[in-house]
């Protein structure tokens, strides 16, 4: 365990209800395939606030039921849009159709330190649960990050 992660306070991800609901709707809409998207926001003193989400195209057509591949052009556009608003990419979300809202080995292999990864478990295209995961250093496993759904958007 690295020095950074040893002293890091327990982080929480704040997501306005409007965007939380949009991620859930996106997961239901794409079922039985995985959906994916970008989390845009900022971080101040350990509080990670999401200001909006951007839906992305899952380019993985062969294994869309259990893998996602985000379009790099869409990520680049989301990043440019975020920076224009003095925000940044805070992380990503994707769904797990008929599988738990825990990261798979593949999810860990393609993840990068410092980002939040919301995983939405979609059961039968109807019931959706969500958990967020993060890690600070390359050699660390994912740790769960609390999600707090807020009433309104940030100003």
N, C-alpha and C positions, 0 to 999 in steps of 0.2 A: 504494500500500500504506500502510495506516495505521500510526501509531506503535505501537499495541497489538500488531498482528500481527508487526511487525518484531522485537520482543523476546520474543515468546511462545515458551516452550520447546515442543519437539515433544511434543504431547499423546498420551496413550494412553488407550484406553477399556478398562476391566477389566469383564468380563462373566462371572459364574459359569456353569459348564457347564450347569447345570439350565435357566437362562433362555436361553442360547444355543441349546440343543437345542430348547427350546419354540418359539423363533422359526423355526427350521428346520422343525419339525413343522407350525407354522401355515402357512408358505409352501407346503409340500407339500399340506396339506389344502385350501387355497384354489385351488391350481393348477387350471385355467389362468388364474385371475383373480389380481389383486394382493391381497395381504393387507396389513394395517397394524396398528401398535400403538405404545405409548408406552414409553419407557425411563425408569425411576424410579431415582434415586440421589442422589449428592452429589459434590462436587468439592472436593478439598483439595490445595493446592499443586500444581496442574496435573494431579493424578491424578483421573480421572473414573471413579467406581465405580458400577456398576449394581447396585441392590439387588433389583429385580424388574422384570418387564415386564407390561404390560397389553395384551391383545389388544383391538383395536377393530374396529368394523364398517366395511367399505368401502361408503360410501353411493353411490358412482358405479356405477350399474347399466348405463348405456349404454356405457361404455368401461372396464369393470372389468378387461379384459385388458391395458390399458396405462396406466391412471390410477387413483389412489385419492383418496378424499375421506373424511377421518376425521370421525366424528360429534362435533360440538363438545360435546355433552352428556357423551360418554364421556371426552373430554379433560378437561373440567371436573371430573368425578368422580375421575379419576386424579390431577389436581392437588390436589384437596381431600384425598384419601387420602394422598398424598405429604406434604403439609404437616402432616397430623395425626401423621406419624411423623418430623417434622423432616427430611424429604427434599424433593426437587424434581424436576420434569420435566427430565431431562438431554438428551432428544432423542426421536427417533421411528425406527421401522423400517417398511420396506415391501419387497415383493418385486417382481422383474422377471421374469415368466414368459418363458422362452426368450429373454432379453436379458441383456447383461452387468450385473455388479454395480457399474456406474458411474452417476452421476447423469445424468439426461436434462436437456434445457433446461427442461422443465416442472418437474422436481424443483428446479432452481435458482431458478426464478421464484417458487415457493411456499415456499421455505425462509427461515428467519430466522437471523440471526447468533447464534453462541454455542452452538447446539445440535449434537448428534451425530446423524447420519442414517445408520443402517445399511441398506444395500441388499442384499437376498438374491436372487441369481440362481438361478432354478429351471429346470433343463433336463429336459424331458420328464416333469416332475412327480416326478423322483427325485433327481437330483444337485443339490446346493445349495452355493453359495459365498457368502461374505459379506465386504463391506468397509464401513468406516465413513468418513464424509465430514463435514467441518465448514468453517466460515469465520468470521472474527471481525468483518469489516466489510461493509457492504452492497455495496460496489463490488468486492469480492474474489470470485474463483472458488472453488469447492470445493477443498479439499486433503484428501488421504487421511489418515486418523487410524488408527494401529495399533490392532488389537483384540487383547487378551490374554484368552484364555478361562482362567478360574481354576477350581481344583478344587472349592472349596466356596463357600457364601454367606458374606457379611460378617456380622460380629456387631455 
